[in-house]
Amino acid sequence: MTVIKRFIAGAVCPRCGEMDCVRMYRDEAREYRECVRCDFEDTQRLDGTPEPQELETRVNQAKPVLDAGERPIRFVPNPAKGDDK
């Protein structure tokens, strides 16, 4: 199957701001846009459902960098009442 890429008349590239340089094409599941001047690329599903995005959690974030001499605080749990050791 040959992919036919067509220019979108009057479209402005979101990255470089140039007009009439964005073209689009489709396959079975996706629609693609690309700029011929700055190599911008964008895709979306044909059925209109949004792209699944990963939720931001403490696991997928970068760890904070401590300055020289800084240490994390460690909390020691209080003993339970009635534990006299």
CORZIPE-V120599 format. One record per backbone hydrogen bond with DSSP energy under -1.0 kcal/mol. NH is the residue of the N-H (numbers start at 0). CO is the residue of the C=O. If there is no record, write none. Layout:
{{NH & CO} {NH & CO}}
This chain:
{{5 & 23} {7 & 21} {10 & 7} {12 & 17} {16 & 12} {19 & 10} {22 & 33} {23 & 5} {24 & 31} {26 & 29} {30 & 43} {31 & 24} {32 & 41} {33 & 22} {34 & 39} {35 & 20} {41 & 32} {43 & 30} {45 & 28} {69 & 66} {82 & 79} {83 & 81}}
